[in-house]
Amino acid sequence: MTAARIEARGWGWRHGGRLAWAVRDLDLTVEPGERVLLLGASGSGKSTLLAALAGVLGDDQGEETGELTVGGARPAAGRAGFVLQDPESQVILPRVGDDAAFGAENLGVPVDEIHRRVPAALAEVGLDVPLHAEAGALSGGQKQRLALAGVLAMRPGLVLLDEPTANLDPAGVEEVRDAVVRAARTSGATLVVVEHRVATWLAHVDRVVVLGPDGVLADGPARAVLEAEGAALAAAGVWVPGYDPVVDVAAAAGEALIRSESLVVGRGRPVASVGELAIDGGLLTAVTGPNGAGKTTLALTLGGLLPPVAGRVGPTHALAGGLRGEPVRWRSRDLLTRIAVVFQSPQHQFLAPTVRAELGVGLRALRVPEARREARVEELLDRLGLTALAEANPFTLSGGQQRRLSVGSALAAAPRLVVLDEPTFGQDARSWAGLVGLLADVVADGTGVTAVTHDPLLAAAAHRTVRVGGRSEVAA
């Protein structure tokens, strides 16, 4: 397809039910075939702009001002290739091959051509699974690769990527980036990438555009913008190479919480052999490893949400109190003050209509007195940078804001053990420091924090690292 030209003139968007505009007074032109890295603080409207360019913001979803065009026409769904921020929301069909072919089929690409494109696209992004494999059984990082393969198979004139490498292991980051760059060069498509891994894309884009509260903060050749505006952009929360935030996570003298024995984790069948594992209070433990190795499965097992395939997860008295058996047998109310789990996709655990109410869900279930509950919620709103969004619907927040809310909801009831899956996903530099600072405080209080992560800064701050190695099998 022909490379698309993007033009915005005074464009803005306000989500339904929100007082503040997600994007306002945006003036921007992207020429056909340009490769643009779109930066900005969390909540600056980057994902909203991509959704608008993809044609998936309906008139009934909010209020629009100004003009936004793609190829001289109003954006329409299906014309651009769009990889969303949340990998879970992108799986449409049950089998890998069918899912990767979905976009091309909707564009009317001939069947024989689709049969050539799909295996090639899957190979490009390094997703080495059978075409008939179950798409829903893939890990979050593998689903991200699958979504990108579907976009590459479409060969659209406009490719929109919202944090395409955030859930990938280090090798996968380079593999996926290189696949995107090759595809853009071959097809000549216009490329717009939202990403916090600035250094990963810096040498591969023509231009950096930085969004702020009232439109464009900075715009120009990538290295020139960062060299001229680096300090100011870092102060605004943009991830700028050489300006990484630093948070000291001090170890505390906590008690042993969990000891595993001969542990094998899986979902009906083995995914990873973990063996003996110790989780202590007062420590930050990072769980690392390649996509599909079983990190999330281990996290859900430690959190009492999946039974071990073999072996056992043995809670100590410090964690269990008077409860018997493994955490998977405890009631949800019993888990509230003992183990909190934050899923990889934050939307999967939202229960309340407002941010304020969401932070208080666990406290209400524990019948915490109203004054104490409100004080705790106000504290978390402030620490997480969500005070201005207290009455907003959680589903209207940006991905980074949703992630902070999900972590705050888990911490509200002061559990002894917190298990987090990619807790720093979608954060700008300032919100990353605030979130990790909050985790440092609960560690200092003796809480055990275990985080599945591909974030090198978070992994470097951890006191222990558990590597889940090897390649797991995918259900076929």
NORWO-V162129 format. One record per pair of residues at least 12 apart in sequence whose C-alpha atoms are under 6 Angstrom apart, sorted by the first residue. I is the first residue (numbers start at 1). J is the second residue. D is the distance in Angstrom with one decimal. If there is no record, write none. Layout:
i=I j=J d=D
i=I j=J d=D
This chain:
i=1 j=156 d=5.5
i=1 j=157 d=5.0
i=2 j=157 d=5.1
i=3 j=32 d=5.0
i=3 j=33 d=5.6
i=3 j=157 d=4.1
i=3 j=189 d=4.5
i=3 j=190 d=5.5
i=4 j=32 d=5.0
i=4 j=71 d=4.8
i=4 j=157 d=5.3
i=4 j=158 d=5.7
i=4 j=190 d=6.0
i=5 j=30 d=5.8
i=5 j=31 d=5.0
i=5 j=32 d=4.7
i=5 j=70 d=5.6
i=5 j=71 d=4.8
i=6 j=29 d=5.6
i=6 j=30 d=4.9
i=6 j=69 d=5.9
i=6 j=70 d=4.7
i=7 j=28 d=5.7
i=7 j=29 d=4.5
i=7 j=68 d=5.8
i=7 j=69 d=5.3
i=8 j=27 d=5.1
i=8 j=28 d=5.0
i=8 j=67 d=5.7
i=8 j=68 d=4.5
i=9 j=27 d=4.7
i=9 j=66 d=5.8
i=9 j=67 d=5.2
i=10 j=25 d=4.3
i=10 j=26 d=4.9
i=10 j=27 d=5.5
i=10 j=66 d=4.7
i=11 j=25 d=5.3
i=11 j=26 d=4.9
i=11 j=65 d=5.4
i=11 j=66 d=4.1
i=11 j=67 d=5.2
i=12 j=24 d=4.1
i=12 j=25 d=5.8
i=12 j=64 d=5.7
i=12 j=65 d=5.0
i=13 j=63 d=5.7
i=13 j=64 d=4.6
i=14 j=62 d=5.5
i=14 j=63 d=5.1
i=15 j=62 d=4.3
i=16 j=61 d=5.5
i=16 j=62 d=4.2
i=22 j=45 d=5.0
i=23 j=45 d=5.2
i=24 j=214 d=5.4
i=24 j=215 d=5.8
i=25 j=214 d=5.9
i=25 j=215 d=5.3
i=26 j=215 d=4.5
i=32 j=190 d=5.5
i=33 j=188 d=5.2
i=33 j=189 d=5.0
i=33 j=190 d=4.1
i=34 j=190 d=5.2
i=35 j=191 d=4.6
i=35 j=205 d=4.9
i=35 j=206 d=5.3
i=36 j=192 d=4.8
i=36 j=205 d=5.7
i=36 j=207 d=5.0
i=36 j=208 d=5.7
i=37 j=192 d=6.0
i=37 j=193 d=5.0
i=37 j=208 d=4.8
i=38 j=193 d=5.8
i=38 j=194 d=4.9
i=38 j=209 d=5.0
i=38 j=210 d=5.9
i=39 j=210 d=4.6
i=40 j=210 d=5.2
i=40 j=211 d=4.9
i=40 j=238 d=5.5
i=41 j=237 d=5.1
i=41 j=238 d=5.4
i=41 j=428 d=5.3
i=42 j=400 d=5.9
i=42 j=428 d=5.3
i=43 j=398 d=5.6
i=44 j=212 d=5.7
i=53 j=75 d=5.6
i=54 j=77 d=5.8
i=54 j=80 d=5.5
i=55 j=75 d=4.6
i=55 j=76 d=4.1
i=55 j=77 d=4.4
i=56 j=77 d=5.7
i=80 j=156 d=5.8
i=80 j=158 d=5.0
i=80 j=159 d=5.9
i=81 j=151 d=5.0
i=81 j=156 d=5.9
i=81 j=159 d=4.8
i=81 j=160 d=6.0
i=82 j=160 d=4.7
i=82 j=161 d=5.9
i=83 j=161 d=4.9
i=83 j=162 d=6.0
i=84 j=162 d=5.3
i=85 j=162 d=5.0
i=85 j=163 d=5.7
i=87 j=140 d=5.9
i=87 j=143 d=5.5
i=87 j=144 d=5.1
i=94 j=134 d=5.7
i=94 j=135 d=5.4
i=95 j=132 d=5.3
i=95 j=133 d=5.6
i=95 j=134 d=4.8
i=95 j=135 d=5.1
i=96 j=131 d=5.2
i=96 j=132 d=6.0
i=96 j=133 d=5.6
i=96 j=135 d=4.9
i=97 j=131 d=4.3
i=100 j=149 d=6.0
i=100 j=150 d=4.1
i=103 j=154 d=5.8
i=104 j=154 d=4.5
i=117 j=153 d=5.4
i=118 j=153 d=5.8
i=121 j=149 d=4.9
i=121 j=152 d=5.9
i=121 j=153 d=5.8
i=122 j=149 d=5.3
i=124 j=179 d=5.6
i=125 j=145 d=5.8
i=125 j=176 d=5.2
i=125 j=179 d=6.0
i=133 j=476 d=4.0
i=134 j=475 d=5.9
i=134 j=476 d=5.3
i=139 j=292 d=5.1
i=141 j=167 d=4.9
i=141 j=168 d=5.0
i=141 j=291 d=5.5
i=157 j=189 d=4.6
i=158 j=189 d=5.5
i=158 j=190 d=4.8
i=159 j=191 d=4.9
i=160 j=192 d=5.1
i=161 j=193 d=4.8
i=162 j=194 d=4.8
i=163 j=194 d=5.3
i=163 j=195 d=4.5
i=169 j=290 d=5.3
i=169 j=454 d=5.7
i=207 j=220 d=5.4
i=207 j=221 d=4.4
i=207 j=222 d=4.7
i=208 j=220 d=5.7
i=208 j=222 d=4.8
i=237 j=428 d=5.3
i=237 j=429 d=4.7
i=237 j=430 d=4.8
i=238 j=428 d=5.8
i=238 j=429 d=5.9
i=239 j=429 d=5.4
i=249 j=440 d=4.8
i=251 j=282 d=5.6
i=251 j=283 d=5.4
i=252 j=282 d=4.4
i=252 j=444 d=5.2
i=252 j=446 d=5.9
i=253 j=282 d=5.8
i=254 j=281 d=4.2
i=254 j=282 d=4.4
i=254 j=446 d=4.7
i=255 j=280 d=5.8
i=255 j=281 d=5.1
i=256 j=280 d=4.3
i=257 j=279 d=5.8
i=257 j=280 d=5.2
i=257 j=315 d=5.8
i=257 j=316 d=5.2
i=257 j=319 d=5.3
i=258 j=278 d=5.9
i=258 j=279 d=5.1
i=258 j=314 d=5.6
i=258 j=315 d=4.4
i=258 j=316 d=5.8
i=259 j=277 d=5.7
i=259 j=278 d=4.8
i=259 j=314 d=5.1
i=260 j=276 d=5.1
i=260 j=277 d=5.1
i=260 j=312 d=5.7
i=260 j=313 d=4.5
i=260 j=314 d=5.6
i=261 j=275 d=5.8
i=261 j=276 d=4.9
i=261 j=311 d=5.5
i=261 j=312 d=5.4
i=262 j=275 d=4.1
i=262 j=276 d=5.8
i=262 j=311 d=4.6
i=263 j=275 d=4.5
i=263 j=310 d=5.7
i=263 j=311 d=4.3
i=263 j=312 d=5.7
i=264 j=309 d=5.5
i=264 j=310 d=4.9
i=265 j=298 d=6.0
i=265 j=308 d=5.1
i=265 j=309 d=5.3
i=266 j=309 d=5.9
i=271 j=294 d=5.8
i=271 j=472 d=5.5
i=272 j=294 d=5.6
i=280 j=448 d=5.7
i=281 j=446 d=5.1
i=281 j=447 d=4.7
i=281 j=448 d=3.8
i=282 j=443 d=4.6
i=282 j=444 d=5.9
i=282 j=446 d=4.0
i=282 j=447 d=5.1
i=282 j=448 d=5.2
i=283 j=443 d=5.9
i=283 j=448 d=5.4
i=284 j=449 d=4.9
i=284 j=450 d=5.8
i=284 j=462 d=5.0
i=284 j=463 d=5.5
i=285 j=450 d=4.6
i=285 j=462 d=5.5
i=285 j=463 d=6.0
i=285 j=464 d=4.7
i=285 j=465 d=5.6
i=286 j=450 d=5.9
i=286 j=451 d=5.0
i=286 j=452 d=5.9
i=286 j=459 d=5.6
i=286 j=462 d=5.8
i=286 j=465 d=4.7
i=287 j=451 d=5.9
i=287 j=452 d=4.5
i=287 j=465 d=5.8
i=287 j=466 d=4.7
i=287 j=467 d=5.7
i=288 j=453 d=5.9
i=288 j=467 d=4.8
i=289 j=467 d=5.3
i=289 j=468 d=5.0
i=289 j=469 d=5.5
i=292 j=472 d=5.7
i=293 j=470 d=6.0
i=293 j=471 d=5.1
i=293 j=472 d=4.9
i=303 j=341 d=5.9
i=304 j=327 d=4.5
i=304 j=328 d=3.9
i=305 j=328 d=5.6
i=307 j=328 d=6.0
i=314 j=326 d=6.0
i=337 j=413 d=5.9
i=337 j=415 d=4.2
i=338 j=415 d=4.6
i=338 j=416 d=4.9
i=339 j=415 d=5.5
i=339 j=417 d=4.8
i=339 j=418 d=5.7
i=340 j=410 d=5.4
i=340 j=418 d=4.8
i=341 j=419 d=4.8
i=341 j=420 d=5.8
i=342 j=420 d=4.7
i=342 j=421 d=6.0
i=343 j=421 d=5.5
i=344 j=421 d=4.9
i=344 j=422 d=6.0
i=346 j=403 d=5.7
i=346 j=406 d=5.7
i=353 j=393 d=5.3
i=354 j=391 d=5.1
i=354 j=392 d=5.2
i=354 j=393 d=4.5
i=354 j=394 d=5.9
i=355 j=390 d=4.9
i=355 j=391 d=5.9
i=355 j=392 d=5.9
i=355 j=394 d=5.5
i=356 j=390 d=4.9
i=359 j=377 d=6.0
i=359 j=409 d=4.6
i=363 j=413 d=5.8
i=399 j=426 d=5.9
i=400 j=426 d=4.2
i=400 j=427 d=5.1
i=416 j=447 d=4.9
i=417 j=447 d=5.7
i=417 j=448 d=4.7
i=417 j=449 d=6.0
i=418 j=449 d=4.8
i=419 j=450 d=4.8
i=419 j=451 d=5.9
i=420 j=451 d=4.6
i=421 j=451 d=5.8
i=421 j=452 d=4.7
i=422 j=452 d=5.5
i=422 j=453 d=4.8
